[in-house]
């Protein structure tokens, strides 16, 4: 991949994924608890169809394109940390994309749950809620593992770029330290905020980490594409 392709895939992919992430959060509700299955199923049913497809395409395809750009960028820092970081991010993204299947399943369950509730079929609605709970638990677990690997990867990438003479399009932001901060923020959210406060609070922190990844990728991507 040439430098222009590397820069564009690195930046456009993550921007698309971030937009999809925001839409996904809006569809299930920013303040919805991860174990509030009734609300999640109801909100998932409301986002079925076109909105669900848009979210999956933006996140799944966006992250895939982003990783293609990140792997093409590999070699810029020429270090073991860069290789480890890129590999961890790649595996983490794969796991996270697989976890999207849980969201798709919840949407299908949500439609049946709402229909059963409206028809007064409490037994069916209860059974769907139980199945939705298991699906949600698996999806959340996979998302946490994927996020953990991703942020470990960004910490390694930051260490790799720390002593490299390279500046992004946003030249006053050091790309090495930005990636290090990104990794630290995400790891704090997953390893500290999740178990000590709540997964919901941890998700807000990791969401900030995702925003920092987007800023890093756009800055570096635009610079590489320009060069």
C-alpha positions in Angstrom: 0.0 0.0 0.0 1.4 3.4 -0.9 1.7 6.3 1.6 -1.6 7.9 0.5 -3.5 4.7 0.9 -2.0 4.0 4.3 -2.9 7.5 5.5 -6.4 7.4 4.2 -7.3 3.9 5.5 -5.7 4.7 8.9 -7.7 7.9 9.4 -11.0 7.3 7.5 -11.5 3.8 8.9 -11.2 4.9 12.5 -13.5 8.0 12.0 -16.2 5.7 10.5 -15.8 3.3 13.4 -16.0 6.1 16.0 -19.2 7.4 14.4 -20.7 3.9 14.4 -19.7 3.6 18.1 -21.6 6.8 19.0 -24.6 5.6 17.0 -24.5 2.3 18.8 -24.3 4.0 22.2 -27.2 6.1 21.3 -29.3 3.1 20.2 -28.9 1.2 23.5 -28.7 4.3 25.7 -25.6 6.0 27.2 -27.0 5.5 30.7 -28.2 2.0 30.3 -26.6 -0.5 32.6 -24.9 -3.5 31.0 -27.1 -5.9 33.0 -30.4 -4.1 32.3 -31.5 -6.7 29.8 -35.1 -5.5 29.5 -34.0 -2.0 28.5 -31.3 -3.3 26.2 -33.7 -5.6 24.4 -36.3 -2.9 24.0 -33.8 -0.3 22.7 -32.2 -2.9 20.4 -35.5 -3.6 18.8 -36.0 0.1 18.2 -32.7 0.2 16.3 -33.4 -2.8 14.1 -33.2 -2.6 10.4 -31.3 0.1 8.6 -29.8 1.7 11.7 -28.4 -1.6 12.9 -26.9 -2.2 9.5 -25.3 1.2 9.5 -23.8 0.7 12.9 -22.3 -2.7 12.1 -20.9 -1.5 8.8 -19.4 1.6 10.3 -17.8 -0.2 13.2 -16.9 -3.5 11.6 -15.7 -2.3 8.2 -14.3 0.9 9.7 -12.1 -0.9 12.2 -11.0 -3.5 9.5 -10.0 -0.7 7.2 -8.2 1.1 10.1 -6.2 -2.0 11.0 -5.2 -2.4 7.4 -3.8 1.2 7.5 -2.1 0.6 10.8 -0.4 -2.6 9.6 0.7 -0.8 6.4 2.2 1.9 8.7 4.3 -0.7 10.6 8.0 0.0 10.0 7.8 3.7 10.7 9.2 3.3 14.2 11.1 0.1 13.4 11.1 -1.5 16.8 9.9 -4.5 18.7 7.4 -2.4 20.6 5.8 -1.3 17.3 5.5 -4.9 16.1 4.0 -6.0 19.4 1.7 -3.0 19.5 0.4 -3.5 16.0 -0.2 -7.2 16.6 -2.1 -6.6 19.9 -4.3 -4.0 18.3 -5.0 -6.3 15.3 -6.0 -9.2 17.6 -8.0 -6.9 19.8 -10.0 -5.5 16.9 -10.7 -9.0 15.6 -12.2 -10.0 19.0 -14.1 -6.8 19.2 -15.6 -7.2 15.8 -16.6 -10.8 16.7 -18.4 -9.4 19.8 -20.6 -7.3 17.4 -22.4 -10.6 16.6 -23.9 -10.4 20.1 -25.3 -7.0 19.3 -26.9 -8.4 16.2 -28.4 -11.3 18.1 -29.8 -8.9 20.7 -31.5 -6.9 18.0 -33.3 -10.0 16.8 -34.1 -11.0 20.3 -35.3 -7.5 21.1 -37.9 -7.6 18.3 -39.3 -10.9 19.6 -39.1 -9.7 23.2 -41.2 -6.6 22.4 -43.7 -8.6 20.4 -44.1 -11.2 23.2 -44.5 -8.4 25.8 -47.1 -6.7 23.6 -49.0 -9.9 23.2 -49.0 -10.7 26.9 -46.8 -13.8 26.5 -44.8 -13.3 29.7 -43.3 -16.8 29.6 -41.8 -16.2 26.2 -40.6 -12.7 27.1 -39.0 -14.1 30.2 -37.2 -16.9 28.2 -36.0 -14.3 25.7 -34.7 -12.1 28.5 -32.7 -15.0 30.0 -31.2 -15.8 26.6 -30.5 -12.1 26.1 -28.7 -12.0 29.4 -26.3 -14.8 28.4 -25.7 -13.2 25.0 -25.1 -9.8 26.5 -22.6 -11.2 29.0 -20.6 -13.0 26.3 -20.6 -9.8 24.1 -19.5 -7.6 27.0 -16.8 -10.1 28.0 -15.4 -10.3 24.5 -15.5 -6.5 24.1 -13.5 -6.1 27.3 -10.9 -8.6 26.2 -10.7 -7.0 22.8 -10.4 -3.5 24.3 -7.7 -4.7 26.7 -5.5 -6.0 23.9 -6.1 -2.8 21.8 -5.1 -0.5 24.6 -2.0 -2.6 25.5 -1.2 -2.4 21.8 -1.5 1.4 21.8 0.8 1.6 24.8 3.4 -0.4 22.9 3.0 1.8 19.8 3.4 4.9 22.0 6.6 3.5 23.4 7.8 2.8 19.9 7.2 6.3 18.6 8.4 8.1 21.8 12.0 8.5 20.5 11.2 8.7 16.8 11.5 12.0 15.0 8.0 12.0 13.5 5.2 14.5 13.8 1.6 14.1 12.7 -0.6 16.7 10.9 -1.4 18.1 14.3 2.3 18.9 14.9 2.0 20.2 18.4 0.8 16.9 19.7 3.6 14.3 20.1 2.4 11.1 18.5 4.4 8.9 20.9 3.1 10.4 24.1 -0.5 10.7 22.7 -0.5 6.9 22.0 1.0 6.2 25.5 -1.7 8.3 27.1 -4.3 6.5 25.0 -3.1 3.2 26.2 -3.0 4.3 29.9 -6.5 5.8 29.7 -8.0 2.7 28.2 -6.2 0.3 30.7 -7.3 2.4 33.6 -10.9 2.2 32.4 -10.8 -1.6 31.9 -8.5 -2.7 34.8 -9.5 -0.2 37.5 -12.8 1.6 36.7 -14.6 -1.5 35.6 -14.1 -3.6 38.8 -13.9 -0.7 41.3 -16.7 1.6 40.1 -18.8 0.0 37.3 -18.5 -1.3 33.7 -20.7 1.6 32.6 -18.2 4.1 34.1 -15.4 2.1 32.6 -17.0 2.3 29.2 -17.1 6.1 29.4 -13.3 6.1 30.1 -12.6 3.6 27.3 -14.8 5.8 25.0 -12.4 8.6 25.7 -9.6 6.3 24.8 -11.3 5.6 21.5 -11.5 9.3 20.9 -7.8 9.7 21.5 -7.1 6.8 19.1 -9.2 8.7 16.5 -7.2 11.9 17.0 -3.9 10.0 16.7 -4.9 8.1 13.6 -6.3 11.2 11.9 -3.2 13.2 12.7 -0.8 10.5 11.6 -2.9 9.4 8.7 -3.2 12.9 7.2 0.5 13.5 7.6 1.5 10.2 5.9 -1.1 10.7 3.1 0.3 14.2 2.4 3.9 13.0 2.4 
